[in-house]
């Protein structure tokens, strides 16, 4: 597998668009991902294509990229419009990973507005559900989505962390999820008519897109509330909630982000793996980086490769307890192997690239305690008695 090792800037002859990949000599950047950046650069109206240090190939377009254009291309955002990562403080009296893992609710089971009308998680809903899309509410989804109970590890910028109300040893819920079926429905409505071409009606697409972005943010709040109540805690407001699959109008052009987080003065959680820390960073990326930063470690193996190699190198039980001592709740054995920490790039190198190129400043690390992917087969989380009292009180 060939690699591109250095930050590179290209001016393809077939397109006026520039391509910049932010990478260091020790970064793993597949040539296929760089090739996809060049392919995107040839699209009509494209101005500047940026690859982040977590860049890797996607279906038709690179992941870990930010792209500016005079045209709006829905396929560059993809089907999971509004996908992002939020961080919620949580207060727990005792932290015993085995006991807490057993209490996580079934986040494959959607909240139904009628059947689950008395669920306390609805307390985070203010106003209506965006687009009236009630399917899949409160579910995490598959792939690299997760809900994680984590502990603040190393604090690198105490003043900044303090402004966020965070200190070493504090517990947080990290939620990575998107708009579930809503974003897919929006993209399909476009591609069935226009394929991978630009939208002829940007205003109409943006209206639907913005609903999906709001829906994803609401869903992360619902997921955090469901887990907080199940663990015997009260839900809180997020200290970070940034979307990394979206498009916005900026400086008169369209800025598409696919697996790239807003980097214009925002606080962003750059996700590691379930067996490594993640990094909360203060992002300060400028126009050369399309005002964007990396959103995670980025895959270095395809799912097929991770599954094949993982079955040779690991057992299921090895993957359920990580090198940092955390537990993984995942009843889908195939997903366990596909999402093994070894399938991803080194998060420290990704963060190092962001720092070296002046795109972000690390604030603190979060260290996994329990990472939820899917419910364990046959498991029945114990109900929280405080939940029962709340529900009786709401009737």
LUMGUGU-350066 format. One line per 2 residues: number of its first residue (from 1); their letters; for each residue x negated, y negated, z negated of N, C-alpha, C. Coordinates in steps of 0.02 Angstrom, whole numbers, plus 50000, padded with zeros to 5 digits. Layout:
! LUMGUGU-350066
NUM	A	X/Y/Z/X/Y/Z/X/Y/Z  ...
END
This chain:
! LUMGUGU-350066
1	XX	49957/50060/50000/50000/50000/50000/49956/49938/50000  49961/49897/50051/49918/49838/50055/49945/49783/50010
3	XX	49901/49738/49991/49919/49684/49945/49891/49618/49970  49923/49564/49948/49897/49496/49959/49879/49469/49891
5	XX	49816/49448/49882/49792/49436/49815/49788/49363/49794  49790/49316/49840/49777/49247/49821/49836/49204/49840
7	XX	49838/49147/49807/49889/49098/49827/49876/49080/49899  49928/49084/49940/49919/49073/50012/49970/49023/50038
9	XX	49949/48984/50086/49995/48939/50121/49989/48952/50195  50046/48961/50228/50046/48977/50299/50089/48926/50336
11	XX	50073/48918/50398/50114/48877/50443/50127/48920/50505  50177/48964/50502/50190/49009/50558/50203/48971/50623
13	XX	50174/48996/50677/50182/48962/50741/50254/48962/50765  50292/49014/50744/50361/49020/50768/50409/48977/50727
15	XX	50385/48943/50676/50431/48905/50634/50394/48847/50603  50428/48790/50593/50396/48734/50559/50394/48744/50484
17	XX	50425/48797/50458/50428/48807/50386/50361/48829/50358  50344/48804/50298/50284/48826/50263/50302/48884/50217
19	XX	50253/48927/50205/50261/48983/50159/50205/48980/50108  50222/48978/50044/50174/48977/49990/50188/49033/49942
21	XX	50137/49074/49928/50144/49127/49879/50098/49111/49820  50127/49106/49761/50088/49091/49701/50065/49158/49671
23	XX	50001/49173/49681/49975/49237/49657/49901/49229/49643  49875/49273/49601/49804/49272/49584/49771/49336/49609
25	XX	49706/49340/49605/49671/49401/49629/49692/49465/49595  49720/49460/49535/49741/49520/49499/49816/49533/49504
27	XX	49851/49493/49543/49923/49502/49551/49939/49554/49604  49992/49591/49593/50014/49641/49641/50069/49610/49684
29	XX	50053/49593/49746/50102/49565/49792/50101/49608/49855  50156/49643/49869/50158/49687/49927/50160/49647/49992
31	XX	50124/49672/50042/50124/49638/50106/50194/49636/50137  50236/49687/50122/50305/49686/50148/50344/49627/50121
33	XX	50331/49609/50058/50366/49551/50029/50343/49486/50061  50278/49480/50074/50252/49421/50109/50281/49418/50179
35	XX	50286/49476/50212/50314/49478/50279/50387/49454/50279  50423/49473/50227/50493/49449/50222/50495/49374/50214
37	XX	50448/49346/50177/50445/49273/50170/50435/49241/50239  50392/49270/50280/50381/49244/50347/50443/49251/50391
39	XX	50478/49305/50383/50540/49315/50422/50591/49262/50404  50598/49248/50339/50644/49196/50316/50622/49128/50344
41	XX	50557/49117/50349/50531/49053/50373/50550/49039/50445  50568/49090/50483/50587/49080/50553/50660/49062/50562
43	XX	50699/49064/50508/50770/49048/50514/50780/48975/50532  50832/48961/50569/50848/48892/50589/50856/48848/50527
45	XX	50822/48792/50528/50830/48743/50475/50786/48755/50414  50747/48810/50414/50707/48825/50355/50649/48774/50350
47	XX	50635/48753/50287/50585/48702/50275/50525/48730/50236  50538/48763/50180/50484/48786/50137/50506/48849/50101
49	XX	50465/48901/50104/50478/48966/50072/50424/48977/50020  50445/48990/49958/50399/49000/49902/50408/49070/49874
51	XX	50352/49105/49866/50353/49169/49831/50324/49161/49762  50360/49186/49712/50337/49183/49643/50289/49242/49630
53	XX	50254/49243/49573/50209/49299/49559/50245/49365/49548  50311/49364/49540/50349/49427/49535/50379/49447/49602
55	XX	50356/49417/49656/50383/49430/49723/50380/49504/49740  50435/49530/49767/50437/49598/49793/50491/49603/49846
57	XX	50488/49655/49888/50536/49659/49944/50607/49671/49920  50655/49641/49955/50725/49653/49943/50759/49679/50005
59	XX	50824/49685/50003/50862/49708/50061/50873/49649/50108  50828/49642/50155/50835/49589/50205/50804/49523/50187
61	XX	50790/49512/50123/50760/49449/50101/50719/49463/50039  50666/49424/50027/50623/49437/49970/50657/49420/49904
63	XX	50637/49455/49851/50660/49442/49783/50602/49411/49746  50617/49358/49708/50564/49319/49677/50544/49262/49722
65	XX	50594/49232/49756/50580/49181/49806/50628/49122/49799  50604/49064/49818/50645/49003/49821/50635/48971/49889
67	XX	50690/48954/49923/50687/48936/49994/50730/48875/50008  50700/48824/50039/50738/48764/50056/50753/48763/50131
69	XX	50812/48738/50148/50835/48737/50218/50888/48684/50227  50894/48662/50290/50949/48616/50306/51014/48654/50316
71	XX	51009/48721/50322/51068/48765/50329/51077/48805/50265  51139/48824/50249/51153/48865/50190/51163/48937/50212
73	XX	51119/48982/50187/51121/49053/50205/51143/49094/50145  51205/49117/50143/51229/49157/50086/51188/49220/50074
75	XX	51162/49252/50126/51126/49315/50115/51060/49303/50077  51034/49242/50077/50974/49227/50039/50987/49224/49964
77	XX	51050/49214/49945/51069/49218/49874/51088/49289/49855  51119/49324/49902/51137/49394/49891/51206/49402/49860
79	XX	51220/49464/49839/51286/49481/49815/51296/49466/49741  51243/49463/49702/51251/49452/49630/51242/49378/49614
81	XX	51284/49338/49645/51282/49266/49632/51292/49254/49557  51252/49209/49530/51261/49192/49459/51223/49236/49411
83	XX	51186/49285/49437/51147/49328/49392/51096/49285/49355  51087/49298/49292/51041/49259/49253/51026/49291/49186
85	XX	50988/49255/49145/50967/49280/49080/50983/49227/49027  51016/49248/48974/51032/49204/48918/51003/49232/48854
87	XX	50988/49187/48807/50959/49206/48743/51003/49178/48687  51026/49222/48643/51072/49204/48589/51040/49221/48522
89	XX	51032/49174/48477/51010/49192/48409/51061/49237/48375  51038/49284/48334/51083/49328/48297/51053/49339/48228
91	XX	51097/49341/48178/51076/49349/48109/51099/49417/48083  51052/49461/48069/51067/49527/48042/51030/49536/47976
93	XX	51063/49570/47929/51033/49579/47863/50978/49632/47865  50992/49688/47896/50943/49742/47899/50932/49763/47971
95	XX	50870/49777/47988/50854/49796/48056/50824/49866/48055  50866/49915/48067/50846/49984/48075/50865/50004/48146
97	XX	50816/50007/48192/50832/50016/48262/50878/50075/48276  50867/50132/48243/50909/50191/48256/50982/50178/48239
99	XX	50994/50145/48182/51062/50131/48162/51094/50078/48207  51055/50027/48225/51083/49975/48268/51098/50001/48338
101	XX	51054/50044/48364/51066/50073/48430/51131/50111/48432  51148/50146/48378/51210/50185/48376/51272/50141/48372
103	XX	51263/50077/48356/51321/50033/48348/51338/49993/48410  51293/49995/48460/51308/49956/48521/51373/49981/48551
105	XX	51416/49935/48573/51480/49955/48604/51468/49981/48675  51520/50011/48704/51517/50035/48773/51526/49976/48819
107	XX	51470/49952/48847/51472/49893/48890/51482/49911/48963  51501/49974/48977/51526/49994/49042/51602/49986/49044
109	XX	51632/49982/48986/51705/49976/48981/51723/49902/48980  51760/49881/49031/51777/49810/49037/51829/49790/48985
111	XX	51827/49726/48967/51879/49698/48924/51939/49681/48968  51996/49708/48949/52058/49694/48985/52096/49639/48948
113	XX	52116/49586/48983/52150/49530/48947/52213/49551/48911  52248/49602/48935/52309/49625/48902/52294/49680/48851
115	XX	52262/49734/48873/52248/49790/48829/52204/49770/48770  52156/49726/48783/52108/49706/48732/52119/49634/48709
117	XX	52181/49613/48709/52196/49543/48693/52173/49523/48624  52168/49572/48578/52149/49555/48509/52075/49565/48496
119	XX	52036/49577/48548/51964/49586/48538/51933/49519/48519  51894/49517/48465/51867/49452/48442/51818/49420/48491
121	XX	51791/49459/48539/51744/49430/48587/51776/49375/48629  51842/49377/48637/51876/49325/48676/51868/49256/48646
123	XX	51845/49252/48583/51837/49187/48551/51788/49142/48588  51744/49171/48630/51696/49129/48667/51725/49101/48731
125	XX	51785/49123/48749/51818/49099/48810/51854/49034/48796  51835/48981/48831/51870/48917/48827/51895/48901/48896
127	XX	51960/48891/48903/51989/48882/48969/52001/48948/49003  52011/48947/49067/52026/49008/49104/51964/49044/49128
129	XX	51975/49103/49155/51921/49143/49185/51908/49116/49255  51847/49098/49272/51832/49070/49339/51858/49115/49395
131	XX	51891/49084/49443/51920/49118/49501/51974/49168/49482  51995/49169/49419/52044/49217/49397/52021/49289/49403
133	XX	51954/49299/49406/51926/49366/49418/51918/49402/49351  51966/49444/49333/51965/49477/49268/51933/49547/49271
135	XX	51917/49572/49331/51887/49638/49336/51814/49635/49312  51796/49683/49270/51726/49689/49249/51705/49643/49193
137	XX	51750/49606/49164/51731/49560/49110/51701/49598/49051  51645/49572/49027/51613/49602/48969/51572/49664/48984
139	XX	51557/49676/49048/51515/49734/49066/51447/49710/49090  51396/49752/49079/51328/49732/49094/51306/49749/49165
141	XX	51334/49803/49193/51314/49823/49260/51255/49870/49259  51229/49886/49319/51176/49935/49325/51111/49900/49348
143	XX	51067/49939/49379/51004/49911/49403/50961/49887/49346  50935/49826/49353/50890/49799/49301/50927/49758/49249
145	XX	50993/49760/49248/51031/49723/49198/51025/49757/49130  51030/49717/49077/51024/49745/49010/51050/49696/48959
147	XX	51063/49722/48899/51073/49681/48839/51022/49706/48788  50984/49660/48760/50929/49680/48716/50929/49642/48650
149	XX	50925/49680/48596/50910/49649/48532/50834/49645/48527  50809/49584/48516/50737/49574/48516/50718/49529/48456
151	XX	50654/49531/48441/50627/49490/48387/50578/49439/48417  50581/49378/48393/50532/49328/48414/50463/49351/48390
153	XX	50417/49359/48436/50350/49383/48419/50302/49326/48408  50257/49316/48454/50207/49263/48448/50238/49196/48469
155	XX	50231/49146/48427/50253/49078/48443/50193/49039/48467  50194/49019/48530/50137/48986/48561/50143/48910/48560
157	XX	50204/48885/48558/50217/48813/48553/50266/48802/48496  50241/48797/48434/50285/48792/48376/50335/48735/48378
159	XX	50313/48677/48403/50359/48620/48405/50417/48632/48452  50403/48660/48510/50455/48674/48559/50502/48728/48533
161	XX	50473/48781/48505/50514/48835/48478/50559/48809/48422  50532/48765/48380/50571/48737/48326/50630/48697/48351
163	XX	50621/48660/48406/50676/48622/48435/50732/48668/48459  50714/48730/48478/50764/48779/48498/50792/48817/48438
165	XX	50766/48802/48379/50790/48837/48319/50761/48906/48311  50702/48919/48341/50673/48986/48340/50607/48985/48302
167	XX	50595/49040/48266/50533/49049/48230/50512/49122/48234  50449/49136/48222/50425/49205/48225/50466/49249/48177
169	XX	50486/49308/48202/50525/49354/48162/50599/49347/48170  50623/49292/48199/50694/49284/48211/50719/49335/48261
171	XX	50783/49353/48255/50813/49400/48302/50854/49363/48354  50854/49389/48415/50893/49360/48469/50924/49417/48510
173	XX	50978/49401/48544/51005/49445/48595/50986/49416/48663  50956/49457/48704/50938/49436/48772/50987/49472/48820
175	XX	51023/49434/48860/51074/49463/48904/51057/49447/48976  51049/49499/49017/51034/49492/49088/51091/49524/49127
177	XX	51132/49484/49158/51188/49509/49198/51213/49454/49243  51257/49472/49290/51281/49424/49340/51355/49423/49347
179	XX	51378/49413/49409/51449/49403/49422/51486/49466/49441  51450/49523/49435/51481/49588/49447/51516/49589/49516
181	XX	51578/49609/49522/51609/49615/49588/51626/49550/49622  51629/49495/49584/51650/49432/49614/51599/49408/49666
183	XX	51536/49408/49650/51485/49386/49697/51483/49430/49759  51492/49494/49749/51492/49540/49806/51551/49525/49853
185	XX	51608/49509/49823/51667/49492/49864/51655/49429/49905  51622/49380/49874/51609/49317/49909/51561/49328/49967
187	XX	51507/49366/49956/51459/49379/50009/51491/49419/50065  51530/49469/50048/51561/49511/50099/51608/49470/50144
189	XX	51645/49424/50114/51690/49382/50154/51652/49342/50206  51590/49323/50189/51548/49286/50237/51518/49332/50289
191	XX	51487/49387/50267/51450/49430/50314/51496/49466/50363  51558/49480/50343/51604/49513/50389/51618/49470/50450
193	XX	51609/49405/50444/51621/49359/50500/51556/49333/50530  51508/49316/50488/51448/49281/50511/51384/49321/50502
195	XX	51387/49381/50476/51327/49421/50465/51278/49385/50421  51214/49384/50441/51161/49351/50402/51153/49278/50422
197	XX	51197/49252/50463/51192/49183/50485/51214/49134/50431  51204/49069/50444/51224/49018/50396/51299/49011/50392
199	XX	51323/48982/50338/51394/48970/50333/51413/48907/50373  51467/48910/50411/51489/48850/50447/51526/48801/50402
201	XX	51543/48824/50341/51581/48782/50294/51547/48784/50226  51491/48747/50218/51455/48750/50154/51498/48732/50094
203	XX	51543/48684/50101/51583/48662/50044/51627/48719/50018  51657/48757/50064/51699/48813/50043/51658/48867/50009
205	XX	51600/48883/50039/51558/48934/50007/51535/48911/49938  51514/48848/49933/51489/48823/49869/51543/48824/49815
207	XX	51605/48811/49835/51659/48812/49785/51667/48883/49756  51666/48934/49800/51671/49003/49777/51608/49023/49738
209	XX	51550/49003/49764/51486/49017/49732/51483/48988/49662  51506/48926/49653/51504/48894/49587/51549/48931/49537
211	XX	51606/48957/49561/51648/48998/49518/51610/49060/49494  51573/49091/49540/51535/49151/49522/51480/49135/49472
213	XX	51447/49077/49480/51396/49057/49432/51426/49047/49363  51484/49014/49360/51517/49004/49296/51540/49070/49266
215	XX	51564/49115/49309/51587/49181/49287/51528/49220/49256  51470/49218/49288/51412/49253/49262/51392/49227/49193
217	XX	51394/49161/49184/51377/49132/49120/51427/49153/49067  51492/49151/49084/51544/49174/49037/51533/49247/49019
219	XX	51517/49288/49069/51508/49359/49055/51450/49372/49007  51396/49334/49015/51340/49341/48967/51362/49323/48897
221	XX	51404/49274/48889/51430/49255/48823/51475/49310/48795  51517/49339/48838/51560/49394/48815/51519/49454/48794
223	XX	51468/49471/48833/51425/49528/48816/51391/49516/48748  51364/49456/48739/51330/49441/48676/51379/49443/48617
225	XX	51439/49419/48627/51489/49420/48574/51510/49491/48556  51519/49533/48608/51538/49603/48595/51485/49638/48553
227	XX	51421/49627/48571/51367/49659/48535/51360/49630/48465  51365/49564/48459/51358/49532/48393/51410/49560/48345
229	XX	51473/49562/48366/51525/49588/48322/51513/49661/48304  51491/49701/48354/51479/49772/48341/51422/49782/48291
231	XX	51374/49736/48289/51318/49742/48243/51332/49707/48176  51392/49680/48169/51410/49649/48105/51389/49577/48099
233	XX	51381/49542/48155/51360/49472/48154/51411/49429/48190  51402/49364/48183/51444/49316/48218/51412/49295/48283
235	XX	51450/49284/48336/51421/49260/48399/51395/49189/48392  51346/49172/48432/51316/49105/48431/51313/49078/48502
237	XX	51298/49014/48507/51287/48983/48572/51217/49001/48598  51208/49007/48663/51142/49024/48688/51094/48964/48682
239	XX	51031/48979/48668/50980/48926/48669/50949/48922/48738  50958/48973/48779/50936/48975/48848/50989/49011/48889
241	XX	51007/48985/48947/51051/49021/48993/51038/48993/49063  50995/49028/49100/50976/49005/49166/50992/49059/49218
243	XX	51023/49037/49272/51041/49081/49327/50983/49084/49377  50969/49144/49404/50914/49150/49453/50936/49176/49521
245	XX	51001/49181/49533/51027/49195/49600/51079/49142/49617  51058/49091/49653/51104/49036/49667/51077/48992/49722
247	XX	51119/48945/49745/51098/48894/49792/51125/48828/49767  51085/48775/49777/51109/48709/49756/51086/48658/49808
249	XX	51123/48604/49812/51105/48548/49855/51056/48505/49816  50995/48495/49843/50945/48456/49809/50906/48416/49860
251	XX	50900/48352/49849/50862/48307/49893/50885/48313/49966  50949/48323/49975/50978/48323/50042/50972/48389/50079
253	XX	50945/48442/50046/50939/48507/50079/50965/48560/50031  50970/48622/50056/50994/48677/50015/50934/48716/49987
255	XX	50934/48723/49921/50882/48761/49887/50912/48828/49866  50889/48882/49898/50913/48950/49883/50864/48982/49835
257	XX	50890/49014/49784/50847/49053/49739/50872/49125/49736  50827/49171/49750/50842/49243/49745/50791/49273/49698
259	XX	50812/49285/49635/50764/49309/49586/50713/49257/49568  50733/49194/49566/50689/49139/49545/50730/49092/49500
261	XX	50702/49073/49444/50739/49032/49396/50724/48958/49407  50772/48915/49391/50760/48843/49396/50700/48822/49353
263	XX	50655/48785/49384/50593/48767/49349/50585/48693/49337  50637/48655/49344/50633/48582/49339/50651/48559/49268
265	XX	50605/48571/49222/50616/48548/49153/50661/48593/49112  50672/48654/49134/50716/48700/49098/50676/48747/49053
267	XX	50710/48774/49002/50682/48830/48964/50708/48894/48995  50663/48941/49009/50680/49001/49046/50651/49062/49010
269	XX	50690/49116/49006/50664/49179/48980/50642/49220/49040  50577/49231/49046/50550/49273/49100/50545/49344/49073
271	XX	50587/49387/49099/50595/49454/49069/50536/49499/49085  50512/49533/49034/50462/49586/49044/50497/49651/49060
273	XX	50478/49704/49027/50512/49768/49034/50537/49788/48966  50573/49845/48963/50598/49867/48898/50542/49892/48853
275	XX	50481/49899/48880/50425/49921/48841/50371/49869/48832  50386/49807/48850/50338/49752/48843/50375/49689/48819
277	XX	50339/49639/48795/50372/49576/48777/50399/49540/48839  50445/49495/48827/50466/49445/48876/50439/49378/48851
279	XX	50441/49328/48896/50412/49263/48879/50464/49208/48888  50474/49170/48835/50513/49109/48840/50464/49054/48861
281	XX	50478/49021/48917/50433/48970/48942/50469/48904/48952  50431/48850/48948/50455/48784/48968/50431/48774/49039
283	XX	50479/48770/49086/50462/48767/49157/50455/48694/49179  50405/48681/49220/50394/48613/49246/50366/48617/49317
285	XX	50400/48656/49359/50378/48666/49428/50400/48608/49472  50357/48588/49517/50372/48533/49562/50394/48555/49631
287	XX	50395/48509/49679/50420/48525/49746/50379/48577/49783  50313/48583/49768/50273/48633/49802/50296/48704/49786
289	XX	50329/48711/49728/50357/48776/49707/50432/48776/49714  50460/48729/49752/50532/48723/49758/50567/48720/49690
291	XX	50533/48686/49643/50561/48674/49576/50584/48740/49544  50546/48793/49552/50567/48859/49529/50509/48896/49495
293	XX	50528/48946/49454/50479/48989/49421/50503/49061/49426  50459/49107/49407/50475/49179/49409/50532/49194/49361
295	XX	50568/49248/49375/50624/49267/49331/50609/49330/49292  50553/49365/49308/50538/49426/49272/50471/49455/49295
297	XX	50459/49518/49273/50396/49550/49291/50394/49569/49365  50451/49586/49394/50454/49604/49465/50433/49676/49475
299	XX	50469/49711/49518/50454/49782/49530/50389/49790/49569  50351/49842/49552/50295/49862/49594/50306/49931/49625
301	XX	50360/49964/49606/50379/50028/49636/50452/50024/49658  50467/50056/49714/50537/50063/49733/50571/50109/49682
303	XX	50637/50108/49682/50673/50152/49636/50659/50226/49651  50654/50242/49716/50639/50312/49734/50571/50333/49709
305	XX	50520/50289/49717/50453/50305/49693/50451/50311/49617  50485/50265/49583/50486/50266/49510/50519/50330/49485
307	XX	50572/50352/49519/50607/50413/49499/50562/50474/49509  50530/50477/49567/50488/50535/49583/50428/50538/49536
309	XX	50393/50483/49528/50333/50483/49486/50351/50489/49412  50407/50457/49393/50426/50459/49323/50442/50529/49299
311	XX	50473/50569/49342/50490/50637/49322/50428/50680/49313  50373/50661/49346/50310/50696/49338/50273/50673/49276
313	XX	50275/50608/49263/50232/50578/49211/50266/50571/49143  50333/50571/49141/50368/50557/49078/50423/50608/49065
315	XX	50442/50614/49002/50502/50650/48984/50556/50598/48966  50618/50620/48964/50673/50575/48946/50661/50546/48876
317	XX	50640/50588/48830/50630/50564/48761/50574/50513/48757  50522/50522/48798/50468/50472/48799/50493/50404/48821
319	XX	50541/50404/48867/50566/50341/48894/50619/50310/48848  50645/50348/48801/50694/50320/48755/50662/50282/48697
321	XX	50598/50295/48684/50561/50257/48634/50500/50227/48668  50494/50161/48666/50446/50126/48707/50379/50117/48671
323	XX	50328/50095/48707/50262/50082/48676/50263/50030/48621  50313/49986/48620/50317/49935/48566/50360/49959/48508
325	XX	50383/50023/48511/50421/50051/48457/50496/50039/48461  50519/50010/48515/50590/49997/48522/50626/50057/48550
327	XX	50693/50056/48546/50734/50110/48571/50772/50087/48634  50785/50134/48678/50823/50121/48739/50887/50161/48737
329	XX	50943/50127/48743/51008/50160/48747/51026/50166/48821  51024/50227/48847/51038/50237/48918/51057/50310/48930
331	XX	51121/50321/48944/51144/50388/48957/51133/50411/49028  51112/50367/49072/51099/50382/49142/51025/50400/49149
333	XX	51010/50465/49156/50940/50486/49157/50903/50459/49218  50936/50457/49275/50904/50431/49334/50883/50359/49324
335	XX	50928/50320/49294/50913/50249/49282/50854/50242/49233  50849/50287/49185/50793/50285/49138/50726/50286/49176
337	XX	50721/50331/49225/50659/50338/49263/50650/50279/49311  50705/50258/49343/50700/50202/49391/50677/50138/49357
339	XX	50697/50130/49294/50682/50068/49257/50625/50077/49207  50585/50128/49216/50527/50139/49172/50481/50078/49173
341	XX	50451/50060/49116/50406/50002/49116/50351/50006/49168  50328/50066/49185/50274/50073/49234/50297/50056/49305
343	XX	50362/50049/49317/50387/50031/49383/50381/49956/49396  50360/49918/49345/50357/49845/49350/50286/49820/49346
345	XX	50277/49759/49369/50212/49725/49364/50198/49706/49291  50136/49688/49277/50118/49667/49210/50145/49596/49198
347	XX	50188/49590/49147/50218/49525/49134/50166/49474/49114  50111/49495/49082/50059/49448/49062/50026/49416/49123
349	XX	50019/49454/49178/49989/49427/49239/50037/49378/49273  50101/49394/49272/50151/49349/49301/50150/49282/49264
351	XX	50151/49285/49197/50149/49224/49157/50083/49187/49168  50028/49225/49172/49964/49193/49185/49963/49155/49251
353	XX	49995/49184/49302/49998/49149/49367/50039/49084/49362  50094/49087/49325/50134/49027/49316/50094/48972/49281
355	XX	50056/48993/49230/50015/48944/49193/49959/48918/49237  49924/48963/49272/49867/48942/49313/49887/48893/49367
357	XX	49948/48899/49392/49971/48854/49445/50011/48795/49418  50012/48787/49352/50044/48729/49322/50119/48729/49328
359	XX	50150/48788/49330/50222/48792/49340/50261/48800/49275  50228/48824/49222/50263/48836/49159/50214/48840/49101
361	XX	50241/48828/49041/50203/48834/48979/50237/48885/48934  50204/48939/48914/50235/48988/48869/50251/48957/48801
363	XX	50310/48971/48776/50332/48945/48711/50330/49000/48658  50357/49059/48674/50359/49114/48626/50371/49179/48663
365	XX	50355/49234/48631/50371/49300/48659/50432/49329/48622  50468/49372/48656/50520/49412/48624/50501/49485/48632
367	XX	50505/49523/48577/50484/49593/48577/50546/49637/48568  50557/49685/48613/50618/49726/48609/50623/49765/48543
369	XX	50685/49770/48518/50701/49813/48462/50747/49869/48486  50801/49850/48521/50846/49898/48553/50865/49869/48621
371	XX	50855/49907/48674/50875/49886/48741/50932/49930/48765  50988/49900/48781/51047/49936/48805/51051/49932/48881
373	XX	51057/49991/48912/51067/49995/48985/51137/50023/49001  51151/50082/48977/51217/50114/48984/51231/50153/48920
375	XX	51294/50168/48905/51308/50206/48843/51277/50275/48845  51253/50298/48788/51228/50366/48783/51286/50415/48794
377	XX	51273/50468/48830/51324/50518/48845/51348/50549/48780  51414/50547/48771/51443/50578/48712/51440/50537/48649
379	XX	51410/50478/48654/51404/50436/48594/51469/50397/48583  51485/50388/48520/51543/50348/48501/51521/50298/48449
381	XX	51507/50236/48471/51484/50186/48423/51532/50178/48365  51504/50173/48305/51546/50165/48246/51576/50096/48246
383	XX	51642/50091/48235/51673/50024/48234/51650/49984/48174  51646/49920/48183/51627/49876/48128/51690/49860/48087
385	XX	51686/49872/48022/51745/49859/47980/51765/49786/47982  51715/49742/47991/51732/49670/47995/51773/49657/48058
387	XX	51758/49696/48112/51799/49690/48173/51872/49707/48157  51881/49762/48119/51949/49783/48104/51986/49729/48065
389	XX	51952/49698/48017/51984/49645/47978/52001/49586/48023  51955/49568/48070/51969/49512/48114/52030/49526/48158
391	XX	52032/49588/48185/52086/49604/48231/52153/49603/48194  52154/49628/48132/52216/49626/48095/52236/49553/48083
393	XX	52185/49511/48071/52200/49441/48057/52225/49404/48118  52207/49427/48179/52227/49393/48241/52297/49413/48263
395	X	52323/49468/48236/52389/49491/48258/52444/49447/48230
END
